[in-house]
Amino acid sequence: MKNTEMQAYRGVLLTLRARLRGDVNHLADAALKKSRSEANGDLSSMPIHMADLGSDNFEQEFTLSLMENEGGTLAQIETSLERIEEGIYGQCEECGARIPKNRLKAIPYTVLCIRCAEQQEQRL
């Protein structure tokens, strides 16, 4: 892949990384820094119903799961940025084949060609 093409993908990856970092920070604020009353705007001192606690716990677990998924994507983006610096971006990490540009446009942080990605999914 030409250096100019790699730099274009680098820009896309940097933009995506910045957006995801903002999303993760926002999710962390929502899940971890607010008490139930702050999150729901509840200013009363009435006892909390058990169903409300269950809903709050579900929402927090769901938010933490989203944070974990986005954290994994951020790690993949960092790996792709390192691969650009090494000059091997766009080359399959498994077989060494060129990753098609359409795949890189769809998933700019991928390190596997379609064939190797399918094989990896089958193993899981």
Wavefront OBJ file of the C-alpha trace (Angstrom):
o trace
v 0.000 0.000 0.000
v 1.252 3.486 -0.836
v 2.275 5.819 1.960
v -0.365 8.388 0.946
v -3.098 5.743 1.226
v -1.804 4.683 4.643
v -1.872 8.289 5.834
v -5.497 8.624 4.700
v -6.399 5.525 6.730
v -4.367 6.946 9.629
v -6.621 10.011 9.621
v -9.734 7.831 9.652
v -8.344 5.752 12.532
v -7.393 8.836 14.564
v -10.886 10.293 14.134
v -12.496 7.002 15.119
v -10.178 6.686 18.134
v -11.070 10.189 19.351
v -14.799 9.501 18.996
v -14.603 6.172 20.813
v -12.513 7.650 23.625
v -15.210 10.277 24.111
v -17.906 7.594 24.095
v -16.033 5.490 26.643
v -15.500 8.490 28.907
v -19.183 9.404 28.675
v -20.218 5.813 29.444
v -17.850 5.679 32.395
v -19.347 8.869 33.788
v -22.853 7.522 33.357
v -22.138 4.095 34.837
v -19.686 4.726 37.608
v -19.807 8.293 38.845
v -23.493 8.846 39.424
v -25.600 7.497 42.202
v -29.044 6.163 41.382
v -30.748 9.354 42.505
v -28.427 11.574 40.432
v -28.848 9.405 37.357
v -32.647 9.432 37.521
v -33.094 12.960 38.842
v -34.679 11.502 41.986
v -34.271 14.016 44.775
v -36.587 12.360 47.290
v -35.422 10.315 50.231
v -38.064 7.609 49.771
v -36.856 3.996 49.953
v -35.837 2.398 46.681
v -38.034 -0.385 45.314
v -36.307 -3.722 44.599
v -37.365 -3.598 40.935
v -35.695 -0.195 40.587
v -32.475 -1.622 41.990
v -32.632 -4.483 39.488
v -33.156 -2.061 36.616
v -30.299 0.123 37.804
v -27.986 -2.881 38.075
v -28.961 -4.081 34.601
v -28.287 -0.650 33.112
v -24.906 -0.451 34.823
v -23.900 -3.949 33.642
v -25.039 -3.133 30.108
v -23.050 0.108 30.115
v -19.947 -1.670 31.420
v -20.333 -4.271 28.658
v -20.473 -1.502 26.042
v -17.353 0.044 27.550
v -15.548 -3.289 27.335
v -16.497 -3.722 23.670
v -15.405 -0.200 22.781
v -12.195 -0.726 24.737
v -11.447 -3.742 22.536
v -12.059 -1.687 19.419
v -9.738 1.030 20.747
v -7.012 -1.594 21.207
v -7.501 -2.745 17.604
v -7.258 0.861 16.414
v -3.997 1.312 18.316
v -2.633 -1.867 16.711
v -3.599 -0.575 13.262
v -1.911 2.774 13.920
v 1.263 0.902 14.928
v 1.032 -1.156 11.726
v 0.866 2.091 9.711
v 4.034 3.314 11.433
v 5.722 -0.025 10.620
v 4.549 0.167 7.010
v 2.579 -3.093 7.147
v -0.955 -1.705 7.385
v -3.311 -3.409 4.935
v -1.416 -6.689 5.066
v -3.131 -9.687 6.705
v -1.522 -10.539 10.021
v -2.282 -14.236 9.520
v -1.440 -15.084 5.910
v 0.388 -11.955 4.718
v -2.027 -11.312 1.833
v -3.210 -7.804 0.974
v -6.465 -6.847 2.716
v -8.928 -5.504 0.115
v -9.555 -1.757 0.267
v -13.315 -2.316 0.548
v -12.727 -4.279 3.744
v -10.445 -1.558 5.109
v -13.063 1.081 4.300
v -15.679 -0.921 6.219
v -13.412 -1.913 9.131
v -10.300 0.290 9.052
v -8.855 -1.368 12.168
v -8.958 -4.918 10.816
v -5.712 -6.888 10.681
v -7.144 -9.949 8.898
v -8.279 -10.588 5.349
v -11.791 -11.944 4.883
v -10.662 -15.551 4.495
v -8.565 -15.529 7.677
v -11.294 -13.707 9.610
v -13.818 -16.365 8.591
v -11.434 -19.105 9.657
v -10.896 -17.403 12.993
v -14.660 -17.135 13.559
v -15.089 -20.841 12.847
v -12.487 -21.677 15.507
v -14.382 -19.658 18.086
l 1 2 3 4 5 6 7 8 9 10 11 12 13 14 15 16 17 18 19 20 21 22 23 24 25 26 27 28 29 30 31 32 33 34 35 36 37 38 39 40 41 42 43 44 45 46 47 48 49 50 51 52 53 54 55 56 57 58 59 60 61 62 63 64 65 66 67 68 69 70 71 72 73 74 75 76 77 78 79 80 81 82 83 84 85 86 87 88 89 90 91 92 93 94 95 96 97 98 99 100 101 102 103 104 105 106 107 108 109 110 111 112 113 114 115 116 117 118 119 120 121 122 123 124
